[in-house]
Amino acid sequence: MPYLISGVLPPGALARTAQPTITGDGLVLRPWRAADAPAVYEAFQDPALRQWHIRGADSEDEVRGWIAEWVRSWRGERQAQWAVVDPGTGALLGRVALRNMLLGDGAAEVAYWTVAAARGRGVAPRGVTALVHWAFGVGFHRLELTHSVRNEASCRVATKTGFALEGTKRSALLHPDGWHDMHLHARVEGHPA
């Protein structure tokens, strides 16, 4: 039985090209490199970052495995992960990503984190904004962003970057301290931020 509509983004729309470097608002979003492992490992030692993530880093070798998977996931069109770096020094400031990409639906989930030293400098909102502009530019239609309802900083990032709050997913994600309700925010291409 044929589909009545074409996919929003055809298979291969991303994988047939190299993952791009994105610049915007004083930041560089670049593909991950194996040499980033020590900085990512250090970032995951921060209790504030660990509070909101369900994954911990036990070694730099483990992180190198993550980075290898992040690189493969671009080619597999499952995820797109970028290191957010300072354009002058190249220092790691954080990460932005499109996860759970459904190219046919033109949809993905935005995710991000920042290193402790970068917090309070607008890195997360600027990185997310650059990612959103790129994603809509290549043809994505709907981007979602979820965070624990207890994570007020992430709620501020979502609001600052134009993601409208659509609702609360009850008891949606298990964290080390128990089940968390999650806010669901979204942006739709062509709609005002």
C-alpha positions in Angstrom: 0.0 0.0 0.0 1.6 3.3 -1.0 2.0 6.3 1.3 -0.1 9.3 0.3 2.7 11.7 1.2 6.4 11.9 0.8 8.8 11.9 3.7 9.7 15.4 4.9 13.5 14.5 4.7 14.4 11.6 2.4 16.7 8.9 3.6 20.3 10.0 3.0 19.5 13.7 3.4 22.1 14.1 6.1 24.4 11.1 5.7 25.3 11.8 2.1 27.2 14.9 3.3 29.8 15.4 6.0 28.5 16.7 9.3 28.8 20.5 9.1 30.4 23.0 11.4 27.8 25.6 12.4 28.7 29.1 13.6 26.4 31.5 15.4 26.3 34.2 18.0 29.9 33.8 19.1 30.0 30.0 19.2 31.2 27.2 16.9 29.3 23.9 16.8 31.6 21.3 15.3 31.6 17.5 14.9 33.1 15.6 17.9 36.7 14.4 17.8 38.4 11.6 19.8 40.7 14.3 21.3 37.6 15.8 23.1 37.3 12.8 25.4 39.3 14.3 28.3 37.1 17.5 28.3 33.9 15.5 28.1 35.0 13.2 30.9 35.8 16.3 33.0 32.4 17.8 32.3 30.6 14.7 33.5 32.4 14.9 36.9 30.4 18.0 37.6 27.6 17.2 40.1 25.2 19.8 38.5 25.5 18.1 35.1 25.1 14.6 36.6 22.0 15.7 38.5 20.0 16.0 35.2 21.6 13.3 33.1 21.0 9.6 33.5 24.5 8.7 32.3 27.8 9.0 34.0 31.4 8.8 32.7 33.7 6.4 34.4 36.8 6.9 32.2 38.1 8.8 29.2 38.1 5.5 27.3 34.4 5.2 27.9 33.9 8.7 26.6 35.9 7.9 23.5 33.4 5.2 22.8 30.6 7.7 23.2 32.3 10.0 20.7 32.8 7.2 18.2 29.1 6.4 18.5 28.2 10.1 18.1 30.2 10.1 14.8 28.5 6.9 13.6 25.1 8.2 14.5 25.4 11.0 11.9 26.0 8.4 9.1 23.1 6.3 10.4 20.9 9.4 10.6 19.8 8.5 14.1 21.3 11.5 16.0 23.4 14.5 15.2 25.8 15.6 18.0 28.0 18.7 18.1 30.7 20.0 20.4 30.1 23.6 21.3 33.4 25.4 21.4 34.9 28.8 22.0 35.8 30.2 18.5 39.0 31.8 19.8 40.4 29.1 22.1 38.6 26.0 20.9 37.8 25.2 24.5 34.8 22.9 25.0 31.8 24.8 26.3 29.1 22.2 25.9 27.2 20.0 23.6 24.0 20.3 21.4 22.3 17.5 19.7 19.4 16.3 17.6 18.3 13.0 19.1 15.6 10.5 18.0 15.6 11.9 14.5 12.7 10.8 12.3 13.6 12.1 8.9 10.4 11.0 7.3 8.4 13.0 9.9 10.9 15.9 9.8 11.1 15.7 13.6 13.9 15.4 16.2 14.5 16.1 19.9 17.0 18.9 20.9 19.4 18.1 23.7 22.2 20.1 25.3 24.5 20.5 28.2 27.2 23.0 29.2 30.5 22.6 31.1 30.5 24.2 34.6 32.8 27.1 33.6 30.5 28.1 30.7 27.3 28.4 32.7 25.8 31.8 33.1 27.3 33.0 29.8 24.3 32.2 27.5 26.1 29.2 25.9 23.1 26.9 26.1 20.6 29.3 24.5 23.0 30.5 21.9 24.0 26.9 21.0 20.4 25.7 20.8 19.5 28.7 18.7 22.3 28.0 16.2 21.2 24.3 16.0 17.6 25.2 15.5 18.4 27.6 12.6 20.5 24.9 11.0 17.8 22.2 11.5 15.0 24.2 10.0 17.3 25.3 7.2 17.9 21.7 6.1 14.2 20.8 6.3 13.2 19.6 9.8 9.7 20.7 10.6 9.2 20.0 14.3 11.8 20.1 17.1 11.0 18.9 20.7 12.9 19.7 23.9 12.2 17.8 27.1 13.6 18.3 30.6 12.8 17.4 34.2 10.2 19.8 35.6 12.7 20.3 38.5 15.3 21.6 36.1 14.4 25.3 36.1 17.6 26.3 34.2 16.6 24.0 31.2 13.1 25.4 31.3 14.6 28.9 31.0 16.7 27.8 28.0 13.7 26.3 26.3 11.7 29.5 26.8 14.6 31.8 25.7 15.0 29.8 22.5 11.3 29.9 21.5 10.2 26.4 22.5 6.6 26.6 23.6 5.6 24.5 26.6 3.1 21.9 25.3 2.6 19.9 28.5 4.0 17.6 31.2 4.8 14.0 30.6 4.1 12.4 34.0 6.7 10.0 35.5 8.4 9.9 32.1 12.1 9.4 32.9 13.9 7.5 35.7 16.8 9.5 37.2 19.1 8.3 39.9 16.8 10.0 42.5 13.6 8.5 41.1 11.0 9.1 38.4 10.8 12.6 37.1 7.9 14.4 35.3 9.2 16.0 32.1 8.2 19.2 30.5 7.6 18.9 26.7 8.4 22.0 24.7 8.4 22.3 20.9 9.2 24.6 18.0 7.6 24.2 14.6 9.3 25.6 11.4 7.5 28.7 10.1 5.8 29.5 13.4 7.1 32.5 15.5 9.6 31.6 18.2 
